[in-house]
Amino acid sequence: MIGAVHTAGHRPPLDTLTVGALALAVAAVSSSAPLVAFAAAPALAVAFWRNMLSVAVLGPVAVTRRRAELRALLVGPGRREGLYCVLSGVALAAHFATWMPSAKLTSVAAATALGATQPVWQGLIARWQGHRLPAAVWAGIAVAVLGAALATGADVAVSGRAFAGDLLAVAGGMFAAVYTALGERARASVSTTGYTTVCYGVCALILLVVCLVGGVRLHGYAGGTWLAILGLVAGAQLLGHSMFNYALHRVSATTVSVLILLEAPGAALIGWVWLGQLPRPLALPGLALLLVGVAVVVLGGARAGRRAAPVPVPVDPPPLRD
């Protein structure tokens, strides 16, 4: 092992830095959907470039500051943790490869709402791992998902094309939950820089193969599209995903998945101001339910964490963390 693994019931106390990272992450990922909608490029190509360019930024830092950790993850005693990083990258690629095309087949509203089922799958994964979630957390998940559906306007259509898009959106939510769960395991003992470099690198490689096999055009875009892609790299990827991954050391995957739902109202606000897309009539009640659900999950999870007794875990070498 690279270091100690924190149990679900015993994590380091939530600090101001982690709260700030979560707030920054929510704000950053809220720009994702409007930028993807603005970019005149195939969705899979945008997903590839946002990961590839992120690795171009993180790679030199990881090689310079985390060379020993990367070596341990690949060929040293941390190969098990390295496997979690690789599998997380595979799950992230599967998420992008299913959810992003779903918005082309069904409505953006339906794709967003069905993708928002991620916390449900996250809760089921946690249960499968043997973690008992309090009833309040399940209730909060249900309220938050309902609020996201109302806010985004779930309008599941009946055509074959739209139904295929709906299924892809649900699959995207499931893969996002797997990605977050694997990231939680990896982040117990791997630094944010080491984890994100390996995860994004694997994701970019898989998406490159998918684009090449599928004949997806990867170049020749207008300047505005490249600016949108760079915006996705700086915002949704490096500040959004990476800050959520940083917080996984102190916050459970289930809580992070529920917090990600706050992307929906943030994206709606940006779409209203920037793209002129007026919110739906049910957006405000949906937002209110979403906020209530998020609060219930966070408070319910914190209360359960305080009740849980710390479980000592033996440590081998000193943990390699940021």
LUMNUZA-933011 format. One record per residue (C-alpha): residue number from 1; residue in one letter; chain; x, y, z. Coordinates in steps of 0.2 Angstrom, whole numbers, plus 5000, padded with zeros to 4 digits. Example, Ala and Ser with C-alpha at 12.3 -4.5 7.8 and 13.67 -1.06 7.14 Angstrom:
<nodes>
{seq = 1&type = a&mol = A&xx = 5062&yy = 4978&zz = 5039};
{seq = 2&type = s&mol = A&xx = 5068&yy = 4995&zz = 5036};
</nodes>
This chain:
<nodes>
{seq = 1&type = m&mol = A&xx = 5000&yy = 5000&zz = 5000};
{seq = 2&type = i&mol = A&xx = 5005&yy = 5018&zz = 4998};
{seq = 3&type = g&mol = A&xx = 4997&yy = 5024&zz = 5014};
{seq = 4&type = a&mol = A&xx = 4982&yy = 5023&zz = 5025};
{seq = 5&type = v&mol = A&xx = 4965&yy = 5020&zz = 5018};
{seq = 6&type = h&mol = A&xx = 4951&yy = 5030&zz = 5027};
{seq = 7&type = t&mol = A&xx = 4935&yy = 5021&zz = 5031};
{seq = 8&type = a&mol = A&xx = 4918&yy = 5028&zz = 5026};
{seq = 9&type = g&mol = A&xx = 4914&yy = 5032&zz = 5044};
{seq = 10&type = h&mol = A&xx = 4931&yy = 5040&zz = 5049};
{seq = 11&type = r&mol = A&xx = 4938&yy = 5054&zz = 5038};
{seq = 12&type = p&mol = A&xx = 4948&yy = 5069&zz = 5042};
{seq = 13&type = p&mol = A&xx = 4937&yy = 5084&zz = 5048};
{seq = 14&type = l&mol = A&xx = 4930&yy = 5095&zz = 5035};
{seq = 15&type = d&mol = A&xx = 4941&yy = 5111&zz = 5034};
{seq = 16&type = t&mol = A&xx = 4939&yy = 5128&zz = 5026};
{seq = 17&type = l&mol = A&xx = 4950&yy = 5123&zz = 5011};
{seq = 18&type = t&mol = A&xx = 4939&yy = 5108&zz = 5007};
{seq = 19&type = v&mol = A&xx = 4923&yy = 5118&zz = 5007};
{seq = 20&type = g&mol = A&xx = 4931&yy = 5131&zz = 4996};
{seq = 21&type = a&mol = A&xx = 4937&yy = 5118&zz = 4984};
{seq = 22&type = l&mol = A&xx = 4919&yy = 5111&zz = 4983};
{seq = 23&type = a&mol = A&xx = 4912&yy = 5128&zz = 4980};
{seq = 24&type = l&mol = A&xx = 4925&yy = 5132&zz = 4966};
{seq = 25&type = a&mol = A&xx = 4922&yy = 5115&zz = 4959};
{seq = 26&type = v&mol = A&xx = 4903&yy = 5117&zz = 4958};
{seq = 27&type = a&mol = A&xx = 4905&yy = 5135&zz = 4950};
{seq = 28&type = a&mol = A&xx = 4918&yy = 5128&zz = 4937};
{seq = 29&type = v&mol = A&xx = 4908&yy = 5113&zz = 4931};
{seq = 30&type = s&mol = A&xx = 4893&yy = 5124&zz = 4929};
{seq = 31&type = s&mol = A&xx = 4901&yy = 5131&zz = 4914};
{seq = 32&type = s&mol = A&xx = 4903&yy = 5114&zz = 4906};
{seq = 33&type = a&mol = A&xx = 4886&yy = 5112&zz = 4897};
{seq = 34&type = p&mol = A&xx = 4885&yy = 5130&zz = 4890};
{seq = 35&type = l&mol = A&xx = 4903&yy = 5129&zz = 4883};
{seq = 36&type = v&mol = A&xx = 4900&yy = 5112&zz = 4875};
{seq = 37&type = a&mol = A&xx = 4884&yy = 5119&zz = 4868};
{seq = 38&type = f&mol = A&xx = 4894&yy = 5134&zz = 4861};
{seq = 39&type = a&mol = A&xx = 4908&yy = 5124&zz = 4854};
{seq = 40&type = a&mol = A&xx = 4905&yy = 5119&zz = 4835};
{seq = 41&type = a&mol = A&xx = 4914&yy = 5102&zz = 4837};
{seq = 42&type = p&mol = A&xx = 4909&yy = 5084&zz = 4840};
{seq = 43&type = a&mol = A&xx = 4906&yy = 5080&zz = 4858};
{seq = 44&type = l&mol = A&xx = 4918&yy = 5066&zz = 4859};
{seq = 45&type = a&mol = A&xx = 4932&yy = 5077&zz = 4851};
{seq = 46&type = v&mol = A&xx = 4928&yy = 5090&zz = 4864};
{seq = 47&type = a&mol = A&xx = 4929&yy = 5077&zz = 4878};
{seq = 48&type = f&mol = A&xx = 4946&yy = 5071&zz = 4871};
{seq = 49&type = w&mol = A&xx = 4954&yy = 5088&zz = 4870};
{seq = 50&type = r&mol = A&xx = 4948&yy = 5093&zz = 4887};
{seq = 51&type = n&mol = A&xx = 4957&yy = 5078&zz = 4895};
{seq = 52&type = m&mol = A&xx = 4972&yy = 5078&zz = 4884};
{seq = 53&type = l&mol = A&xx = 4976&yy = 5097&zz = 4887};
{seq = 54&type = s&mol = A&xx = 4973&yy = 5094&zz = 4905};
{seq = 55&type = v&mol = A&xx = 4986&yy = 5081&zz = 4905};
{seq = 56&type = a&mol = A&xx = 4998&yy = 5092&zz = 4896};
{seq = 57&type = v&mol = A&xx = 4996&yy = 5105&zz = 4910};
{seq = 58&type = l&mol = A&xx = 4997&yy = 5092&zz = 4924};
{seq = 59&type = g&mol = A&xx = 5010&yy = 5080&zz = 4917};
{seq = 60&type = p&mol = A&xx = 5025&yy = 5091&zz = 4919};
{seq = 61&type = v&mol = A&xx = 5020&yy = 5095&zz = 4937};
{seq = 62&type = a&mol = A&xx = 5017&yy = 5077&zz = 4941};
{seq = 63&type = v&mol = A&xx = 5034&yy = 5072&zz = 4933};
{seq = 64&type = t&mol = A&xx = 5043&yy = 5086&zz = 4943};
{seq = 65&type = r&mol = A&xx = 5035&yy = 5084&zz = 4960};
{seq = 66&type = r&mol = A&xx = 5027&yy = 5067&zz = 4960};
{seq = 67&type = r&mol = A&xx = 5040&yy = 5056&zz = 4950};
{seq = 68&type = a&mol = A&xx = 5042&yy = 5044&zz = 4965};
{seq = 69&type = e&mol = A&xx = 5023&yy = 5042&zz = 4967};
{seq = 70&type = l&mol = A&xx = 5020&yy = 5039&zz = 4949};
{seq = 71&type = r&mol = A&xx = 5034&yy = 5026&zz = 4948};
{seq = 72&type = a&mol = A&xx = 5026&yy = 5018&zz = 4964};
{seq = 73&type = l&mol = A&xx = 5009&yy = 5018&zz = 4956};
{seq = 74&type = l&mol = A&xx = 5015&yy = 5010&zz = 4940};
{seq = 75&type = v&mol = A&xx = 5029&yy = 4997&zz = 4945};
{seq = 76&type = g&mol = A&xx = 5031&yy = 4999&zz = 4964};
{seq = 77&type = p&mol = A&xx = 5021&yy = 4995&zz = 4979};
{seq = 78&type = g&mol = A&xx = 5007&yy = 5006&zz = 4974};
{seq = 79&type = r&mol = A&xx = 5001&yy = 4996&zz = 4959};
{seq = 80&type = r&mol = A&xx = 4985&yy = 4992&zz = 4967};
{seq = 81&type = e&mol = A&xx = 4981&yy = 5010&zz = 4970};
{seq = 82&type = g&mol = A&xx = 4988&yy = 5013&zz = 4952};
{seq = 83&type = l&mol = A&xx = 4975&yy = 5001&zz = 4946};
{seq = 84&type = y&mol = A&xx = 4961&yy = 5011&zz = 4954};
{seq = 85&type = c&mol = A&xx = 4968&yy = 5027&zz = 4945};
{seq = 86&type = v&mol = A&xx = 4967&yy = 5018&zz = 4928};
{seq = 87&type = l&mol = A&xx = 4950&yy = 5010&zz = 4931};
{seq = 88&type = s&mol = A&xx = 4944&yy = 5027&zz = 4936};
{seq = 89&type = g&mol = A&xx = 4950&yy = 5034&zz = 4919};
{seq = 90&type = v&mol = A&xx = 4941&yy = 5020&zz = 4910};
{seq = 91&type = a&mol = A&xx = 4925&yy = 5024&zz = 4919};
{seq = 92&type = l&mol = A&xx = 4927&yy = 5043&zz = 4915};
{seq = 93&type = a&mol = A&xx = 4930&yy = 5039&zz = 4897};
{seq = 94&type = a&mol = A&xx = 4914&yy = 5028&zz = 4897};
{seq = 95&type = h&mol = A&xx = 4904&yy = 5043&zz = 4905};
{seq = 96&type = f&mol = A&xx = 4910&yy = 5055&zz = 4892};
{seq = 97&type = a&mol = A&xx = 4907&yy = 5042&zz = 4878};
{seq = 98&type = t&mol = A&xx = 4889&yy = 5039&zz = 4884};
{seq = 99&type = w&mol = A&xx = 4882&yy = 5055&zz = 4892};
{seq = 100&type = m&mol = A&xx = 4889&yy = 5068&zz = 4879};
{seq = 101&type = p&mol = A&xx = 4882&yy = 5060&zz = 4864};
{seq = 102&type = s&mol = A&xx = 4865&yy = 5057&zz = 4873};
{seq = 103&type = a&mol = A&xx = 4862&yy = 5076&zz = 4872};
{seq = 104&type = k&mol = A&xx = 4863&yy = 5074&zz = 4853};
{seq = 105&type = l&mol = A&xx = 4850&yy = 5061&zz = 4853};
{seq = 106&type = t&mol = A&xx = 4838&yy = 5067&zz = 4866};
{seq = 107&type = s&mol = A&xx = 4834&yy = 5084&zz = 4873};
{seq = 108&type = v&mol = A&xx = 4847&yy = 5092&zz = 4883};
{seq = 109&type = a&mol = A&xx = 4835&yy = 5094&zz = 4897};
{seq = 110&type = a&mol = A&xx = 4831&yy = 5075&zz = 4897};
{seq = 111&type = a&mol = A&xx = 4850&yy = 5071&zz = 4896};
{seq = 112&type = t&mol = A&xx = 4854&yy = 5082&zz = 4911};
{seq = 113&type = a&mol = A&xx = 4840&yy = 5076&zz = 4921};
{seq = 114&type = l&mol = A&xx = 4843&yy = 5057&zz = 4918};
{seq = 115&type = g&mol = A&xx = 4862&yy = 5060&zz = 4920};
{seq = 116&type = a&mol = A&xx = 4857&yy = 5068&zz = 4937};
{seq = 117&type = t&mol = A&xx = 4853&yy = 5050&zz = 4943};
{seq = 118&type = q&mol = A&xx = 4872&yy = 5048&zz = 4948};
{seq = 119&type = p&mol = A&xx = 4869&yy = 5050&zz = 4967};
{seq = 120&type = v&mol = A&xx = 4856&yy = 5035&zz = 4966};
{seq = 121&type = w&mol = A&xx = 4869&yy = 5024&zz = 4958};
{seq = 122&type = q&mol = A&xx = 4882&yy = 5031&zz = 4970};
{seq = 123&type = g&mol = A&xx = 4872&yy = 5026&zz = 4985};
{seq = 124&type = l&mol = A&xx = 4869&yy = 5009&zz = 4978};
{seq = 125&type = i&mol = A&xx = 4888&yy = 5007&zz = 4975};
{seq = 126&type = a&mol = A&xx = 4891&yy = 5012&zz = 4993};
{seq = 127&type = r&mol = A&xx = 4878&yy = 5000&zz = 4999};
{seq = 128&type = w&mol = A&xx = 4886&yy = 4986&zz = 4989};
{seq = 129&type = q&mol = A&xx = 4903&yy = 4991&zz = 4997};
{seq = 130&type = g&mol = A&xx = 4895&yy = 4987&zz = 5014};
{seq = 131&type = h&mol = A&xx = 4892&yy = 5005&zz = 5019};
{seq = 132&type = r&mol = A&xx = 4875&yy = 5008&zz = 5027};
{seq = 133&type = l&mol = A&xx = 4869&yy = 5025&zz = 5022};
{seq = 134&type = p&mol = A&xx = 4857&yy = 5034&zz = 5034};
{seq = 135&type = a&mol = A&xx = 4839&yy = 5035&zz = 5029};
{seq = 136&type = a&mol = A&xx = 4841&yy = 5054&zz = 5029};
{seq = 137&type = v&mol = A&xx = 4854&yy = 5053&zz = 5016};
{seq = 138&type = w&mol = A&xx = 4843&yy = 5042&zz = 5004};
{seq = 139&type = a&mol = A&xx = 4829&yy = 5054&zz = 5007};
{seq = 140&type = g&mol = A&xx = 4840&yy = 5069&zz = 5003};
{seq = 141&type = i&mol = A&xx = 4846&yy = 5060&zz = 4987};
{seq = 142&type = a&mol = A&xx = 4828&yy = 5057&zz = 4981};
{seq = 143&type = v&mol = A&xx = 4823&yy = 5075&zz = 4984};
{seq = 144&type = a&mol = A&xx = 4839&yy = 5082&zz = 4976};
{seq = 145&type = v&mol = A&xx = 4836&yy = 5071&zz = 4960};
{seq = 146&type = l&mol = A&xx = 4818&yy = 5076&zz = 4959};
{seq = 147&type = g&mol = A&xx = 4823&yy = 5094&zz = 4961};
{seq = 148&type = a&mol = A&xx = 4836&yy = 5092&zz = 4947};
{seq = 149&type = a&mol = A&xx = 4823&yy = 5084&zz = 4936};
{seq = 150&type = l&mol = A&xx = 4811&yy = 5098&zz = 4939};
{seq = 151&type = a&mol = A&xx = 4824&yy = 5112&zz = 4936};
{seq = 152&type = t&mol = A&xx = 4831&yy = 5105&zz = 4920};
{seq = 153&type = g&mol = A&xx = 4814&yy = 5099&zz = 4913};
{seq = 154&type = a&mol = A&xx = 4815&yy = 5080&zz = 4911};
{seq = 155&type = d&mol = A&xx = 4804&yy = 5077&zz = 4895};
{seq = 156&type = v&mol = A&xx = 4808&yy = 5059&zz = 4891};
{seq = 157&type = a&mol = A&xx = 4802&yy = 5057&zz = 4873};
{seq = 158&type = v&mol = A&xx = 4795&yy = 5042&zz = 4864};
{seq = 159&type = s&mol = A&xx = 4804&yy = 5041&zz = 4848};
{seq = 160&type = g&mol = A&xx = 4817&yy = 5028&zz = 4845};
{seq = 161&type = r&mol = A&xx = 4831&yy = 5040&zz = 4843};
{seq = 162&type = a&mol = A&xx = 4826&yy = 5050&zz = 4859};
{seq = 163&type = f&mol = A&xx = 4824&yy = 5033&zz = 4869};
{seq = 164&type = a&mol = A&xx = 4842&yy = 5028&zz = 4864};
{seq = 165&type = g&mol = A&xx = 4848&yy = 5045&zz = 4870};
{seq = 166&type = d&mol = A&xx = 4839&yy = 5043&zz = 4887};
{seq = 167&type = l&mol = A&xx = 4847&yy = 5026&zz = 4889};
{seq = 168&type = l&mol = A&xx = 4864&yy = 5033&zz = 4886};
{seq = 169&type = a&mol = A&xx = 4861&yy = 5047&zz = 4898};
{seq = 170&type = v&mol = A&xx = 4856&yy = 5035&zz = 4912};
{seq = 171&type = a&mol = A&xx = 4872&yy = 5025&zz = 4907};
{seq = 172&type = g&mol = A&xx = 4882&yy = 5041&zz = 4909};
{seq = 173&type = g&mol = A&xx = 4876&yy = 5044&zz = 4926};
{seq = 174&type = m&mol = A&xx = 4880&yy = 5026&zz = 4931};
{seq = 175&type = f&mol = A&xx = 4898&yy = 5028&zz = 4924};
{seq = 176&type = a&mol = A&xx = 4900&yy = 5044&zz = 4933};
{seq = 177&type = a&mol = A&xx = 4896&yy = 5036&zz = 4949};
{seq = 178&type = v&mol = A&xx = 4908&yy = 5022&zz = 4946};
{seq = 179&type = y&mol = A&xx = 4922&yy = 5035&zz = 4942};
{seq = 180&type = t&mol = A&xx = 4918&yy = 5044&zz = 4958};
{seq = 181&type = a&mol = A&xx = 4918&yy = 5028&zz = 4968};
{seq = 182&type = l&mol = A&xx = 4935&yy = 5023&zz = 4961};
{seq = 183&type = g&mol = A&xx = 4942&yy = 5040&zz = 4964};
{seq = 184&type = e&mol = A&xx = 4937&yy = 5039&zz = 4982};
{seq = 185&type = r&mol = A&xx = 4947&yy = 5023&zz = 4984};
{seq = 186&type = a&mol = A&xx = 4962&yy = 5030&zz = 4975};
{seq = 187&type = r&mol = A&xx = 4962&yy = 5047&zz = 4984};
{seq = 188&type = a&mol = A&xx = 4963&yy = 5038&zz = 5001};
{seq = 189&type = s&mol = A&xx = 4982&yy = 5037&zz = 4998};
{seq = 190&type = v&mol = A&xx = 4986&yy = 5045&zz = 4981};
{seq = 191&type = s&mol = A&xx = 4989&yy = 5064&zz = 4979};
{seq = 192&type = t&mol = A&xx = 4977&yy = 5074&zz = 4969};
{seq = 193&type = t&mol = A&xx = 4991&yy = 5078&zz = 4956};
{seq = 194&type = g&mol = A&xx = 4996&yy = 5059&zz = 4954};
{seq = 195&type = y&mol = A&xx = 4978&yy = 5053&zz = 4953};
{seq = 196&type = t&mol = A&xx = 4972&yy = 5066&zz = 4941};
{seq = 197&type = t&mol = A&xx = 4987&yy = 5064&zz = 4929};
{seq = 198&type = v&mol = A&xx = 4984&yy = 5045&zz = 4928};
{seq = 199&type = c&mol = A&xx = 4965&yy = 5046&zz = 4927};
{seq = 200&type = y&mol = A&xx = 4964&yy = 5060&zz = 4914};
{seq = 201&type = g&mol = A&xx = 4978&yy = 5052&zz = 4904};
{seq = 202&type = v&mol = A&xx = 4970&yy = 5035&zz = 4903};
{seq = 203&type = c&mol = A&xx = 4953&yy = 5044&zz = 4898};
{seq = 204&type = a&mol = A&xx = 4961&yy = 5054&zz = 4885};
{seq = 205&type = l&mol = A&xx = 4969&yy = 5039&zz = 4877};
{seq = 206&type = i&mol = A&xx = 4953&yy = 5029&zz = 4877};
{seq = 207&type = l&mol = A&xx = 4944&yy = 5043&zz = 4869};
{seq = 208&type = l&mol = A&xx = 4957&yy = 5046&zz = 4856};
{seq = 209&type = v&mol = A&xx = 4955&yy = 5028&zz = 4850};
{seq = 210&type = v&mol = A&xx = 4936&yy = 5029&zz = 4850};
{seq = 211&type = c&mol = A&xx = 4938&yy = 5045&zz = 4840};
{seq = 212&type = l&mol = A&xx = 4950&yy = 5038&zz = 4827};
{seq = 213&type = v&mol = A&xx = 4940&yy = 5022&zz = 4825};
{seq = 214&type = g&mol = A&xx = 4923&yy = 5032&zz = 4824};
{seq = 215&type = g&mol = A&xx = 4931&yy = 5044&zz = 4811};
{seq = 216&type = v&mol = A&xx = 4927&yy = 5059&zz = 4823};
{seq = 217&type = r&mol = A&xx = 4936&yy = 5075&zz = 4817};
{seq = 218&type = l&mol = A&xx = 4949&yy = 5081&zz = 4829};
{seq = 219&type = h&mol = A&xx = 4955&yy = 5097&zz = 4821};
{seq = 220&type = g&mol = A&xx = 4950&yy = 5111&zz = 4809};
{seq = 221&type = y&mol = A&xx = 4939&yy = 5120&zz = 4821};
{seq = 222&type = a&mol = A&xx = 4936&yy = 5139&zz = 4822};
{seq = 223&type = g&mol = A&xx = 4945&yy = 5150&zz = 4834};
{seq = 224&type = g&mol = A&xx = 4929&yy = 5152&zz = 4845};
{seq = 225&type = t&mol = A&xx = 4928&yy = 5133&zz = 4847};
{seq = 226&type = w&mol = A&xx = 4946&yy = 5131&zz = 4853};
{seq = 227&type = l&mol = A&xx = 4943&yy = 5145&zz = 4865};
{seq = 228&type = a&mol = A&xx = 4928&yy = 5135&zz = 4872};
{seq = 229&type = i&mol = A&xx = 4938&yy = 5120&zz = 4873};
{seq = 230&type = l&mol = A&xx = 4952&yy = 5129&zz = 4883};
{seq = 231&type = g&mol = A&xx = 4938&yy = 5136&zz = 4894};
{seq = 232&type = l&mol = A&xx = 4933&yy = 5118&zz = 4898};
{seq = 233&type = v&mol = A&xx = 4950&yy = 5113&zz = 4902};
{seq = 234&type = a&mol = A&xx = 4953&yy = 5128&zz = 4913};
{seq = 235&type = g&mol = A&xx = 4936&yy = 5127&zz = 4921};
{seq = 236&type = a&mol = A&xx = 4926&yy = 5111&zz = 4921};
{seq = 237&type = q&mol = A&xx = 4942&yy = 5100&zz = 4920};
{seq = 238&type = l&mol = A&xx = 4956&yy = 5107&zz = 4930};
{seq = 239&type = l&mol = A&xx = 4946&yy = 5117&zz = 4943};
{seq = 240&type = g&mol = A&xx = 4930&yy = 5107&zz = 4942};
{seq = 241&type = h&mol = A&xx = 4934&yy = 5088&zz = 4941};
{seq = 242&type = s&mol = A&xx = 4951&yy = 5091&zz = 4950};
{seq = 243&type = m&mol = A&xx = 4944&yy = 5100&zz = 4965};
{seq = 244&type = f&mol = A&xx = 4930&yy = 5087&zz = 4967};
{seq = 245&type = n&mol = A&xx = 4944&yy = 5074&zz = 4966};
{seq = 246&type = y&mol = A&xx = 4954&yy = 5084&zz = 4979};
{seq = 247&type = a&mol = A&xx = 4939&yy = 5084&zz = 4991};
{seq = 248&type = l&mol = A&xx = 4936&yy = 5065&zz = 4990};
{seq = 249&type = h&mol = A&xx = 4950&yy = 5064&zz = 5003};
{seq = 250&type = r&mol = A&xx = 4938&yy = 5072&zz = 5016};
{seq = 251&type = v&mol = A&xx = 4920&yy = 5070&zz = 5008};
{seq = 252&type = s&mol = A&xx = 4912&yy = 5054&zz = 5003};
{seq = 253&type = a&mol = A&xx = 4908&yy = 5049&zz = 4985};
{seq = 254&type = t&mol = A&xx = 4890&yy = 5050&zz = 4988};
{seq = 255&type = t&mol = A&xx = 4890&yy = 5068&zz = 4995};
{seq = 256&type = v&mol = A&xx = 4901&yy = 5073&zz = 4981};
{seq = 257&type = s&mol = A&xx = 4889&yy = 5066&zz = 4968};
{seq = 258&type = v&mol = A&xx = 4874&yy = 5075&zz = 4976};
{seq = 259&type = l&mol = A&xx = 4884&yy = 5091&zz = 4976};
{seq = 260&type = i&mol = A&xx = 4888&yy = 5089&zz = 4958};
{seq = 261&type = l&mol = A&xx = 4869&yy = 5091&zz = 4955};
{seq = 262&type = l&mol = A&xx = 4871&yy = 5110&zz = 4959};
{seq = 263&type = e&mol = A&xx = 4879&yy = 5111&zz = 4942};
{seq = 264&type = a&mol = A&xx = 4861&yy = 5111&zz = 4934};
{seq = 265&type = p&mol = A&xx = 4855&yy = 5127&zz = 4941};
{seq = 266&type = g&mol = A&xx = 4873&yy = 5135&zz = 4938};
{seq = 267&type = a&mol = A&xx = 4873&yy = 5129&zz = 4920};
{seq = 268&type = a&mol = A&xx = 4855&yy = 5136&zz = 4918};
{seq = 269&type = l&mol = A&xx = 4860&yy = 5153&zz = 4925};
{seq = 270&type = i&mol = A&xx = 4875&yy = 5154&zz = 4913};
{seq = 271&type = g&mol = A&xx = 4864&yy = 5148&zz = 4899};
{seq = 272&type = w&mol = A&xx = 4852&yy = 5162&zz = 4903};
{seq = 273&type = v&mol = A&xx = 4865&yy = 5176&zz = 4904};
{seq = 274&type = w&mol = A&xx = 4876&yy = 5170&zz = 4890};
{seq = 275&type = l&mol = A&xx = 4866&yy = 5161&zz = 4878};
{seq = 276&type = g&mol = A&xx = 4849&yy = 5169&zz = 4881};
{seq = 277&type = q&mol = A&xx = 4840&yy = 5152&zz = 4886};
{seq = 278&type = l&mol = A&xx = 4826&yy = 5157&zz = 4898};
{seq = 279&type = p&mol = A&xx = 4824&yy = 5145&zz = 4913};
{seq = 280&type = r&mol = A&xx = 4808&yy = 5135&zz = 4913};
{seq = 281&type = p&mol = A&xx = 4793&yy = 5139&zz = 4925};
{seq = 282&type = l&mol = A&xx = 4797&yy = 5125&zz = 4936};
{seq = 283&type = a&mol = A&xx = 4816&yy = 5130&zz = 4938};
{seq = 284&type = l&mol = A&xx = 4814&yy = 5139&zz = 4954};
{seq = 285&type = p&mol = A&xx = 4804&yy = 5126&zz = 4963};
{seq = 286&type = g&mol = A&xx = 4816&yy = 5113&zz = 4956};
{seq = 287&type = l&mol = A&xx = 4831&yy = 5123&zz = 4962};
{seq = 288&type = a&mol = A&xx = 4823&yy = 5124&zz = 4980};
{seq = 289&type = l&mol = A&xx = 4820&yy = 5106&zz = 4981};
{seq = 290&type = l&mol = A&xx = 4838&yy = 5103&zz = 4975};
{seq = 291&type = l&mol = A&xx = 4846&yy = 5114&zz = 4988};
{seq = 292&type = v&mol = A&xx = 4835&yy = 5105&zz = 5002};
{seq = 293&type = g&mol = A&xx = 4840&yy = 5088&zz = 4996};
{seq = 294&type = v&mol = A&xx = 4859&yy = 5093&zz = 4995};
{seq = 295&type = a&mol = A&xx = 4858&yy = 5100&zz = 5013};
{seq = 296&type = v&mol = A&xx = 4849&yy = 5085&zz = 5020};
{seq = 297&type = v&mol = A&xx = 4863&yy = 5073&zz = 5012};
{seq = 298&type = v&mol = A&xx = 4877&yy = 5084&zz = 5019};
{seq = 299&type = l&mol = A&xx = 4870&yy = 5086&zz = 5036};
{seq = 300&type = g&mol = A&xx = 4864&yy = 5068&zz = 5037};
{seq = 301&type = g&mol = A&xx = 4881&yy = 5061&zz = 5031};
{seq = 302&type = a&mol = A&xx = 4890&yy = 5073&zz = 5044};
{seq = 303&type = r&mol = A&xx = 4879&yy = 5067&zz = 5058};
{seq = 304&type = a&mol = A&xx = 4882&yy = 5049&zz = 5053};
{seq = 305&type = g&mol = A&xx = 4901&yy = 5052&zz = 5053};
{seq = 306&type = r&mol = A&xx = 4901&yy = 5059&zz = 5070};
{seq = 307&type = r&mol = A&xx = 4892&yy = 5044&zz = 5077};
{seq = 308&type = a&mol = A&xx = 4904&yy = 5032&zz = 5069};
{seq = 309&type = a&mol = A&xx = 4919&yy = 5026&zz = 5079};
{seq = 310&type = p&mol = A&xx = 4936&yy = 5029&zz = 5071};
{seq = 311&type = v&mol = A&xx = 4944&yy = 5012&zz = 5065};
{seq = 312&type = p&mol = A&xx = 4963&yy = 5012&zz = 5066};
{seq = 313&type = v&mol = A&xx = 4971&yy = 5007&zz = 5049};
{seq = 314&type = p&mol = A&xx = 4989&yy = 5001&zz = 5049};
{seq = 315&type = v&mol = A&xx = 5001&yy = 5012&zz = 5038};
{seq = 316&type = d&mol = A&xx = 5016&yy = 5005&zz = 5028};
{seq = 317&type = p&mol = A&xx = 5026&yy = 5019&zz = 5020};
{seq = 318&type = p&mol = A&xx = 5021&yy = 5037&zz = 5023};
{seq = 319&type = p&mol = A&xx = 5006&yy = 5042&zz = 5012};
{seq = 320&type = l&mol = A&xx = 5010&yy = 5052&zz = 4997};
{seq = 321&type = r&mol = A&xx = 4998&yy = 5066&zz = 4996};
{seq = 322&type = d&mol = A&xx = 4997&yy = 5084&zz = 4991};
</nodes>
